[in-house]
Each structure stands twice: as C-alpha cells, then as structure tokens.
C-alpha cells in the first residue's frame, strides 16, 4: 500500500487534550474517521441514485414521453400547464 502524508491544523486546546492520552494512536483514529465518513457519503450517494432510478421508472410508467412526440413539444406542453 502506498501511503501519503496528510497534515491538518488543530487548536492548542485540542492538542493538549490529545497529549493527555498518549496511549491512543491518533493517526489510526483519524484514519478510521475518514474511512467511516467516506463510507457514509458513498451510502448516501447510492441511496440518491436508487431514488432517481425509481423516479425515472415512475415517469416511464406514466407514459408521458410516449406517442412519438419530440422533447420540445413535451416541454412546451408542461410549461403551458403551469400557467
């Protein structure tokens, strides 16, 4: 595994609190926090994609886009309905 060094700033108060717990591997704690955060974001992205797919399927079932009409006429129709 190719490791990359990343640094970040913390305030003095937090550094002193961390220093009081020298038995903790802070690098491992931070690494795990980054991994968990990324996993959560990926899970949220997956849920968004699933919702979008369900919405597209719902629209297809409505057969709004059937009938051989072009997209411009459909858009005009929907805009006129909003007025």
Buried (B, 14 or more C-beta within 10 A) or exposed (E): EEEEEEEEEEEEEEEEEEEEEEEEEEEEEEEEEEEEEEEEEEEEEEEEEEEEEEEEEEEEEEEEEEEEEEEEEEEEEEEEEEE
